C-alpha cells in the first residue's frame, strides 16, 4: 500500500467517526417525517385547452414520488397546494429561409400557494415560470406537430411540478 492510500483511508475513518452525516439522510431511528399534502386541480385562466389536466397530473405525480410528502385528500391533509395557471404563451423562435416556422417556444406562469389547512394561513405564494421549445415537423404533418406540442406541454408541466415539489420540501422540512 502506498502512503497516499493509507492517508485517504485514515481520513475516511476520521470523518466517519466525527459525527458527520449525509444531508437529507433519515435519522438514526429510521423514522421519516412525512407531510400530507392536498393538491386540488390547477385552475386554468389561460386559453390553452387541457393545460390544467396536464399540470395537475404532473404535480400530483411529483408529490406522490417525493419520499417526505404524501398525497392526501383535502379533509385529511395538513397542507394544501393550489395552483392557478395565469399565463400561457406559444410563439415562433426560429424560421427557415422561406419564412416557415421551424421551432416554437411555450412559456407558462402559474401562481402557487401553500396553505396550512388548519389555520388557513399561507406559508408561501409565488409564481412559477417554466418554458420549453419544440421543433415543427419538416413535412408539415399536423399529427406530428400536435404530438410535438403535446410533448412540450408535458415537459412544461413536469418542470412546474418539480419546482413546486422542491419549494414545498424546502419550506416544510
C-alpha positions, 0 to 999 in steps of 0.5 A: 500500500502506498502512503497516499492510500493509507492517508485517504483511508485514515481520513475516511475513518476520521470523518466517519467517526466525527459525527458527520452525516449525509444531508437529507439522510433519515435519522438514526431511528429510521423514522421519516417525517412525512407531510400530507399534502392536498393538491386540488386541480390547477385552475386554468385562466389561460386559453390553452385547452387541457393545460390544467389536466396536464399540470395537475397530473404532473404535480400530483405525480411529483408529490406522490414520488417525493419520499417526505410528502404524501398525497392526501385528500383535502379533509385529511391533509395538513397542507394544501397546494393550489395552483392557478395557471395565469399565463400561457404563451406559444410563439415562433423562435426560429424560421427557415429561409422561406419564412416557415416556422421551424421551432416554437417556444411555450412559456407558462406562469402559474401562481402557487400557494401553500396553505396550512389547512388548519389555520388557513394561513399561507406559508408561501405564494409565488409564481412559477415560470417554466418554458420549453421549445419544440421543433415543427415537423419538416413535412408539415404533418399536423399529427406530428406537430400536435404530438410535438406540442403535446410533448412540450406541454408535458415537459412544461408541466413536469418542470412546474411540478418539480419546482413546486415539489422542491419549494414545498420540501424546502419550506416544510422540512 
